[in-house]
């Protein structure tokens, strides 16, 4: 979404302000669950997407709010409790994309194949520039060194594959985009269409949470 990649792991969710344009990929068998909130009834001050901790209580409340037969008063009471218990996660699982034409080809190649083992020097030669330029560009664009940025990208992929049931140290072979689901997914990849979509302009939304294994919410 925009210049960042969020990985939504088991037990976490993602809060997105109204109008946020986003797209994503999910593991096979994943299901998306969304809860929308009107801005005038939303006291939270999040101005940008933020990962949230999905406690059992919060998950139950959001599942309750997915009902279509709730009266307005009951919905308002449940939403008030959601805002009381909703907290940003200590780990945001967000990866900053460079957005710098000097190094975007590197980022795009690694997003397509995080297991690409080419060194900084090899990338610099391929791009016809110096390793110092590449290093400086990564620092300026992401705040990280090339090695650290690639390490975090692979961590996103590993987290996603492990949550899909893979064990050990998975080999990073595909792009880890936003993975947002409620039910534990089956192993393997099945990327849905990744064309951007936006949260409605008249609603803030906590979008697509992943439940703890073995306790998927029902709708």
C-alpha positions in Angstrom: 0.0 0.0 0.0 1.5 3.2 -1.2 5.3 2.9 -0.4 5.0 0.2 2.2 4.4 -3.6 2.5 2.5 -4.8 5.6 2.6 -8.5 6.5 -0.4 -9.4 8.7 0.5 -12.5 10.7 -1.6 -14.7 12.9 -3.0 -12.9 15.9 -2.7 -9.5 14.2 -4.8 -7.1 12.1 -4.4 -3.9 10.1 -6.2 -0.6 10.7 -6.6 1.5 7.6 -7.9 5.1 7.6 -10.7 6.0 5.2 -9.7 6.3 1.6 -6.5 4.3 1.9 -5.7 2.7 -1.5 -4.3 -0.8 -1.0 -3.9 -4.2 -2.7 -2.6 -7.5 -1.5 -1.9 -11.1 -1.8 -2.9 -14.0 0.4 -1.9 -17.5 1.1 -4.2 -20.3 -0.3 -7.3 -20.8 1.7 -7.1 -17.4 3.4 -10.4 -15.5 4.1 -10.7 -11.8 4.4 -12.7 -10.2 7.2 -13.3 -6.5 7.4 -14.9 -4.2 10.0 -15.9 -0.6 9.0 -16.3 2.4 11.3 -17.8 5.8 10.5 -15.3 8.6 11.1 -17.6 10.6 13.2 -17.9 7.7 15.7 -14.2 6.9 15.6 -12.1 8.5 18.4 -8.8 6.8 17.2 -6.2 9.2 15.8 -4.4 6.9 13.5 -3.6 8.9 10.3 -2.0 6.0 8.5 -2.2 2.2 8.3 -1.1 0.6 11.5 -0.8 -3.1 12.6 -2.9 -3.9 15.6 -2.9 -6.8 18.1 -5.9 -9.1 17.7 -6.7 -10.2 21.2 -9.4 -12.8 21.6 -11.7 -10.1 23.0 -11.1 -7.7 20.0 -11.5 -10.6 17.5 -14.9 -11.5 19.1 -16.1 -7.9 19.1 -15.2 -7.5 15.4 -16.9 -10.7 14.5 -19.9 -9.6 16.5 -20.0 -6.3 14.5 -20.0 -8.3 11.3 -23.6 -9.2 12.0 -26.2 -7.5 9.9 -29.0 -7.7 12.4 -27.5 -5.4 15.1 -29.5 -2.5 16.2 -27.9 0.9 16.2 -27.6 1.1 20.0 -26.1 -2.3 20.2 -23.6 -1.6 17.5 -22.6 1.7 19.2 -21.9 -0.1 22.5 -19.8 -2.8 20.8 -17.8 -0.2 18.8 -17.1 1.8 22.0 -15.5 -1.3 23.6 -13.5 -1.9 20.4 -12.0 1.5 20.7 -11.2 0.9 24.3 -9.3 -2.3 23.7 -7.8 -1.7 20.2 -4.0 -1.1 20.5 -1.2 -0.8 17.9 1.0 -3.8 17.8 4.5 -3.6 19.2 5.7 -5.0 15.9 4.4 -3.2 12.9 5.6 -5.7 10.2 6.0 -2.9 7.7 8.7 -2.7 5.1 9.5 0.7 3.5 9.8 0.5 -0.3 12.6 2.7 -1.8 10.8 4.7 -4.4 14.1 5.7 -5.8 14.7 5.0 -9.5 18.4 4.3 -8.8 17.5 1.2 -6.7 13.9 0.4 -7.6 15.1 -2.4 -10.0 16.8 -4.1 -7.0 13.7 -3.8 -4.9 11.4 -5.1 -7.6 13.6 -8.1 -8.3 13.8 -9.0 -4.6 10.1 -8.6 -4.2 9.6 -11.0 -7.0 12.3 -13.4 -5.6 13.4 -12.6 -2.0 15.9 -15.5 -2.3 17.9 -13.7 -5.0 21.4 -13.8 -3.5 23.2 -11.2 -5.6 25.6 -9.1 -3.6 25.6 -5.3 -3.3 28.6 -5.2 -5.7 26.9 -7.4 -8.2 23.8 -5.2 -8.2 25.9 -2.1 -8.6 27.7 -3.6 -11.6 24.4 -4.6 -13.2 23.0 -1.2 -12.8 26.1 0.5 -14.0 26.7 2.4 -10.8 28.9 2.1 -7.7 28.2 0.1 -4.5 28.5 3.4 -2.6 25.7 4.9 -4.6 23.5 1.9 -4.0 24.3 1.9 -0.3 23.6 5.6 0.0 20.3 5.3 -1.9 19.0 2.6 0.4 20.0 4.6 3.5 18.3 7.7 2.2 15.1 6.0 0.9 14.5 3.4 3.6 16.7 4.3 6.5 18.3 0.9 6.2 21.3 -0.6 4.6 20.8 -2.8 1.5 21.6 -6.0 3.6 19.2 -5.0 6.4 16.4 -4.2 4.0 16.8 -7.5 2.2 16.9 -9.3 5.5 13.6 -7.7 6.6 12.0 -8.5 3.2 13.0 -12.2 3.7 11.7 -12.1 7.3 8.3 -10.9 5.9 8.3 -13.8 3.5 9.4 -16.3 6.2 6.7 -15.1 8.5 4.1 -15.5 5.8 5.2 -19.0 4.9 5.4 -20.2 8.5 1.9 -18.9 9.1 0.8 -21.0 6.1 2.0 -24.2 7.7 5.6 -24.4 6.4 8.2 -25.5 9.0 11.9 -24.8 9.4 13.5 -22.0 7.4 11.4 -21.5 4.3 13.1 -20.6 1.1 11.9 -17.2 -0.1 10.6 -17.5 -3.6 7.7 -15.2 -4.0 6.7 -11.7 -3.2 5.4 -11.1 0.3 2.8 -8.5 -0.1 0.0 -7.7 2.4 -1.3 -11.1 3.6 -4.6 -10.5 5.4 -6.8 -13.3 6.5 -8.9 -14.6 9.4 -8.8 -18.4 8.9 -5.6 -20.3 9.0 -4.6 -20.8 5.4 -3.6 -24.0 3.7 0.0 -24.3 2.5 0.9 -22.8 -0.8 0.2 -19.5 -2.6 -2.9 -18.3 -4.4 -2.5 -14.6 -5.0 -5.9 -12.9 -5.6 -6.2 -10.1 -8.0 -3.9 -7.3 -6.7 -5.6 -4.3 -8.3 -5.8 -1.5 -5.7 -8.9 -0.9 -3.7 -9.7 1.8 -1.2 -11.4 1.9 2.1 -14.7 3.9 1.6 -14.2 7.6 2.1 -17.0 7.7 4.7 -15.5 5.0 6.9 -12.4 4.1 8.8 -11.7 0.4 8.7 -9.8 -2.2 10.6 -9.3 -4.5 7.7 -8.6 -8.2 7.3 -7.4 -9.7 10.5 -5.8 -13.1 11.0 -7.1 -15.2 13.9 -5.1 -17.5 16.1 -4.6 -20.9 14.8 -7.5 -23.2 15.5 -10.0 -20.4 16.4 -11.2 -18.8 13.2 -14.1 -16.4 13.7 -17.4 -17.2 12.1 -19.5 -14.7 10.1 
